[in-house]
Amino acid sequence: MRGPAVPPQPLDARALAALAANPGCKRRAILDGAGVNKATLASALGSPSAFGQSQFAFMRGNAFEARVKADGGAELLRLVHEKLDPGADPPQGAAVPDLTAVGPEGRAARTALALREATEAGSWTLLDHPLLALDVAGSPAFLEPDAVVVHPDGSWTVVEIKSFPMLDGSADAAKVGAAARQAAVYVLALEQVADRLGAPVRRSAQDSDPAPVVRHRILLVCPKDFSNLPAASAVDVRKQRSVTRRQLDRLTRIEDIADSLPDGTCFSPDLPAADLTAAVESVPATYAPECLATCELAFHCRARSRAEGAVTSLGRSLRAELGGLTTVDDVLAAARGTTGDPTDPAVAALRRAAELRAEALGSRSPGHNHSLDHKGTPCP
């Protein structure tokens, strides 16, 4: 479906979080599942995406991450110990296993083995850029968190390293929320790894679990104020994890979407524009304004949604309030009284709003519409 000789675009946690936020969009589900590069596809459709990380921000983020993980991750482990596990022994001489392997399947298997070994060892272990496999709508997605720390009690913590600053101990709420949603995807992937390992871990003499414990408080590491020094905060992602889990469970299986497409459907950017547009339009999309910040195809889908007069293009909250009125034409017709069930609360509210608007406009008279001079004084 990507086209001949087109390499797959890996599905990362940011894309999964965006997909979980809009589970009804079959277009994004099939494109992400097929590994289609949506940025390249949007450019080929004539609606290029206008967002992405600058090269400067990318280099700054890599430099900060390297500083945080320097000296075998000593500073990172110190922050984990301070913020999440102060009762444990200080992390001195922690292990940093080699996670290199051939291919994503090999790296995921090597990560699982390292997690098992670290859990059984009962000591501090830092996994630098492990690879985790998460089942999404029947298709495996390979995810790479910044780090995973194994505590002496056998529990696992996800570490997110971001380049946005933490000013006076707090960071931008929107950016922290996005990082929490991304980390929640890693937590879900770790829980699947724990289930597959099935190795019991004793946290105390009275407590035993059937699988390694994945902590729901992750460590967010950011630059302190405007320096390059790391600061950290513990973030509870239980709410984001539950929402993401529920939304991923609602996703239609990719095989079901693919079976409903015409034979030979292909999303290769080398196709003629008309054929490529027809292929993309053969998959239903669910556009909302929030897509502009999370999906490369947002401009293309917005243009189509507006052309069709879909109410969803004005926002999900408005769409929910209008009930069965799915297009702008339906809403206007209901407000004018030409269509719609009068007993429908949405239709009744629209007609009442139309009456109030007509009453307000009708109360004006031409004599009240004075113009103003350059000082703001009404002209006679």
N, C-alpha and C positions, 0 to 999 in steps of 0.2 A: 504493500500500500504506500510505502515511502517512495517507491520508484527504484529502478535498477541502479546499483552502485551508490545509493544514498545512505550514508552512515546513520545509525539511529541516534536520536537525541536522548541522553539519559534522563530519567525522571527523578528529580530531586525532591527534597522535603518541601521546599517553597512551592513547587508546582502541585504537590499533593495537598498541601494546605489550601491552596487556591481551588483545587478541584473539589475538595471536601466542602468548601464554602458554597459551591454551586453544583450540587450533585445531580441536578436535573439537566445539565448541559451535556447531551450525548456527543456533541461535536468535539468538545474538549476531551472527553473521555476516550474517544476513538483515536484522536490525534496523539494524545499523550501515550496511550497504550501502544500505538504503532511506532512511537519514537520519531514522529514528524517534528522537524524544527519549525515551530510556529512563527518565529520572527522572519525566517526566510520565506515561508508561505505567505505571510502578510505582505511582504514586499512584492512578491510575485503577483498578488491580487491587486496591487495598487493602493494598499492601505497600510503602509509601514507602521510598525509600533514606534512610539515616541518615548519609551522609557527603557531603563537599563542602567547598570552601574558603570560609571566612568572609569577610565583606565587609572586615573590618579587615585580614586577611592579604592579600586581593586588593589593597587600596589600598597597603599597605606594600610589596608586591612591585613594583607599578607605580612607586612613588616611588624604590625602590632601582634599578630598571632605568633610569629616567630619569637618575639620578645617574651610573650607569656609562657611559651613552651621551652624556653632556653634552659640549659643545665638539667636536662632530663625531666623537665616539667616541675622543677622544685617550687617555683612561685605559684603555679597553678594548683599543685597539690596542697600547698599551704593555705590557699584560699578555700579549697574544698573542705579542708579540715576545720578551718575557722568558721565558715558559714554554715556547714551542713553536718559535721560530725566532730564537734569539739571534745566529746567524751572518749574518742578513740586515741590510740597512741599516735604521736606526731609522725608524719610520713617522711621517714628518713631512708634514703637508699631504695626508693620505690622502683619496681620493675617496669621496664618499657619494652614489651615484646615486639619483635619484628613481625609485621602483618603483611609483608609482600607475598604475592602469589600470582599465578597466571589467570587472567580473566576475572570478571566480576564474581562468577560462581566460586572460583578458587579463593578469592579474597574474602568472600562472605564465610566460606567454610573455615578459613584460617582464623578469622575473627571469632567465630563460635568456639573454636578450639582454645584460643587464647583466653576467652571469657571463662571457659570451663576450668582451665588450669589455674587462672588467677583466683577464681572462687574457691577452689579446693586448697590453694596455698594459704588463704587467710591473711593476706598482707596487702598493702597498698600497691595498686598497679594502674598505670596510665596507658590507655590504648589511644594512640595518636592516629586520627583519621581512620577509624575502623569502617568496614563496609557491612551494612545490615540489609537483609532481604525482607521485604514486606509484601504480603499478598494483597493486591489491589484489584478487585473485580475479576478475579481469576487469573491475573497476570502478575508476575513477580516484578517488584520495583526495588532497585538497589540504591540504598541511601548511605551517605557518608557524613556523619556528624563531625564536628571539630574534634571532639574527644569524648571518651567514656572512661570514667574512673571506677575501679573496683575497690570497695572499702574492705577493711579487715574482717568485718562481719559477713562478707559475701554479697552485700548489696551493690547495685550499680547505679551510677549517676551520669546523666547526660550533661555535657558542658558545651555552652554556646558562647563563642567569642565574636563580638561585634565591634565595629569601628566607630559607632556613634558614642558621644561622650556621656559620662555619668557625672552630672553637675550636683555638687553638695549631696552626694549619696543617692540621687534619683536621676532617671533618664526619661526621655520623651515617652509618654504613655503609649502612643500609637506604635512606636518602634519596638517598645518592650512587648506589646501585645502581639505584633507580628513575629517576634523572636519566640514568644511562648507557643504560638500555634505551630511554628516550625519545629520546636523542640518536642511538642506533643506527638508529632509524627515519629520522631526518633524513639520516644518512649514506647509507642505502640510496636515499633519494629523490634525493640529490645525485648518486649514481652513475648513476641512470637519466637524470638531466639531462645528465651528462657523456657518456653513451653516445649520447643523441640529438643532442648538439652535434657530436660526432665531429671536433672540431678538434684536430689534433695540437699538443702543447705540449712544447717542448724545455726540459728542466730543466738540461741541461749539454751540452757538445759531444759527449759520448759516449752520452748517454741521450735517448731520445725515446719518447713514449707516444702511443698512438692516441687518447687522450682526456685531458682535464684530470684531475689527480690529486686525489682526495678523501682527505684525511688521516684516519686511523683514531684519532688522538688528538684528542679534543675539549677545549675549554677550559670548565671549570666555574667560574663566578664567583658568590661568595657574600659576605654581609657578614662582615667581620673581627671575630671575637669577638662582642661585643654592640653594636658601633658600626654606623654606616651607611657605613663605608669598605669598598671592595671588596677582596677577596682572591681569588686564583685558583689553580686546580690543573689540571694536565693529566691527563686520564683516558683510558686506552686502552679503546676500545669494540669491539675486534675480536671478542672472545668474544660479546658481546651482539649484535653485527651478524650473526655467523654463525648464532646461535640464532634470531634474528628472521627472517633470510632463509629458513632451513630451515622454520620454522613457517609463514610466510606462503606459501611454496610448497606446503605441505600443505593449505592452506585449500581447501575445496570451492568451486567457482565459484558465485557468487551466482545465476546463471541456473539452474543445476542445482537449487539449493534451491528457488527460486521455482517452477520447473516441477513440483515434487513437491507443492506446496501445493494445497488445494482452490480451485476457481475463486471469485474474489471475496474472497479473504482480505484483510482490512484491519485495521490496527493503530491506527485512530483512537481517541484517548481519549474521543471523544464517543459511542462505541458503548455499548449496554447492557453492564453488567458481565459477564453470562453470555456474550454474543457475543464480547466482547473476550477473555475468558479462554479461550474455545474457539479463537479465532484464535491466541493465543500458544501454547497447548498443542499446536496442530497442527504446531509446529516443534520437533524434538527438541532438548533442552538437555543439556549435560554439566556438572553442578554439582560444585564442589569448594569446600572452605572458603576457599581463596584468593580465590574470587570476591567474598567479602564486602568486600574492600578495593579491588576494581577494577570492579565492575559494579553498576549501579543496580537491576537485577532480581534481585540475589542473594537477598534475603529471600523473594521469591516462589518462586524456583527451589528454595531450601532447604526450604521448606515442602512443596513437591511431592515433592522427593527423599526427605524423611523419611517422608512418607505412603506412598510406594512401597517404603520399606525399602531404598533403594539403599545399597550399601556405600560408594560414592564420596562420599557425604555425610560420611563419617568421615575422608576424606583420600585423596589419590591414592596415597600410599605403601602404605597398608593395602589399597587396592583391587588394587594390583599384586601384593601378596603372596598374595592369596586366589585368584588364578587365575580359574577358571570360576565361582566362587561370587560372584554379583553382588548378592544381597540378604541382609539380616540374617537372614531366616527360613532361607535356604539354609545360612548359616553355622552357625546354632544347630542345625539338623537334622543337619548333618554332624558337629558336635561331639557330639551325642547318639548318633550311630551309626545313625540311622534312614534317612539317605540318604547318597549320596556314595561315590566309589570309594576303597576303603581304600588302594590303591596311589598315590593322588594325594598328593604331599607336603603340600599344604595341608590336606587332609582328615586325614591322619595326624597332623599337628602339632596340629590342633584337638582331635582325640580324646585325644591325649596330655595337652594342656592341661586338658581336661575331667576326665580321670582324676586329675591332680594337684590340681585344685581340689576334687573330691569327697573325695580323701584328706585334704586339709588341713582341710576343713570337718568331716569325719567324725571326726577325731582330737580335736576339742573335746568337752568334757563339760560339763553344766550347772554342776558345781561350780567350774569354772574361770572362769565368767562372773561375777566379782565387781563390784559397784558401788563407787564411790569417794565418800568424804565430801568436805566443802568444802575440806579440806587436802590431798586427794590420797591419803589413807590408805585401803587396802582395808577395806571393811566386812565383818564376819563374816557 
